[in-house]
Amino acid sequence: MWPDSGEILPAAFADDGLTVVAFRPHSVEPSGGGYLFGYEVDTLDADGLASTLLTYVDTDQASVEACVRDGAPGPTDGGAVVTDPATGLPVRVWSYPSDPALPALAAVTYPERVVELLAQVGIAVSEPELTVAAYRPGKRAVIRVDARERTLFVKVVRPSRAEPIAAQHAAFAAQGLPVPGVLAVRPDGLLVLERVHGVPAGLHVVEIAERPGFVEHLVELGQAVASVHLTQRAQADALDNGAWHRRSLATSLPGDQPRILRLYDEIEARRATWSPDERQVVHGDLHLEQLFVDADDPTRVTGLLDIDTAGWGHPARDAGALVAHLVVTAQWHRGNGETAAARACERIADDVVDSWMTRLPAIADRLPTTIASQLLAHAGGQATLGTDIGRAKAHQLIDAAEGTLWPRVAGQASAPGQASAPGQASAPGQVSAPGPSVEQ
């Protein structure tokens, strides 16, 4: 599945005068009609100066054609086109921050340029320290700006998405939702956002799990989100991209292909029975990293981030994404020896499932399907790394997806966040990984 990186990467960097001395795969995700493979690439320049570049190999032929059309000279300046010996097809190679889909990104990685850009929109800052808060290649980047005057965030998206995202922030704020205020928006895809109150929920899972109230606040948050006036569909999720994830996971774990196909067949069969009338406005990609909470009372949500994905979707979508992410986060914590945090994530996941299925019994069967699709997507992300640890984690997540679709009988251990039918007992279990952990 992976391209012939040992040939592609040295060839791509040769025109930039860089020698590749080592590389490590770290991610893979869909890209149009192909895949976007991520690497950490160690290089040396002509003077012997070493650097590590976050580099991507894009097999989507539309991206390749755009690179040829634009005449980008190399991976550090928008992309180089190299033939993959494994397939005979051209691929596009580029390095952060020269993301071809995010033209404003390169400028906001330099403090002096950030000062200039913010001054152009009427915001004065001095001596800014920049931190990459989030990055999804080809989709978005968030840069935290800590200046003497204030802290704010610069978000970079595709140019066509900037104004719609600003409008979504306004729509959410109109319903009283605690989203970051938009201070400025530029046509090149740059938005300047205020800092939300509170602290990241992911740093306080133990306190959240020990105190009552967090899930109730999430329910209230979901009800408020459902009232937001949006007309577009939510961006595609693991269910919508099921065919891609199915192919990716089955290819990465050929020995498990019958089991994987059985799981996806079951997911599609269940989904086919859903009514399109059950839709409402959802966040679209809800997980703990999108939530800020009060520092003194971490059960109270004070901030909701990254609403780019919001739109009309199935009511189970946000709960399913949150539960699956909690399972993966528990797996990561346990791999790092952080047992208390792992158990806290599992407890929160179980609480979300119990609450959702109690409140919405008429469509309770939608949640296990949604959780399972998300777990399998996370499994694919681990399996495609091609490492023993990644494969072990993928198998654990496949086990969790299987247990979610077909709950074990009462008295047997179940996957954390496992959705049991209403009235059926399930014991919270653990997804534990042998050896060190690889973060998603």
PyMOL commands that set and color helices and strands:
alter all, ss='L'
color gray80, all
select helices_A, chain A and resi 5-14+61-70+75-77+106-109+111-120+159-174+201-210+214-226+242-252+254-271+276-278+288-290+307-309+316-335+339-359+361-363+366-383+388-405
alter helices_A, ss='H'
color red, helices_A
select strands_A, chain A and resi 19-31+34-44+50-58+80-83+90-95+129-136+140-146+151-157+182-185+190-194+199-200+280-282+291-293+301-304+311-313+413-414+427-428
alter strands_A, ss='S'
color yellow, strands_A
deselect
rebuild
show_as cartoon
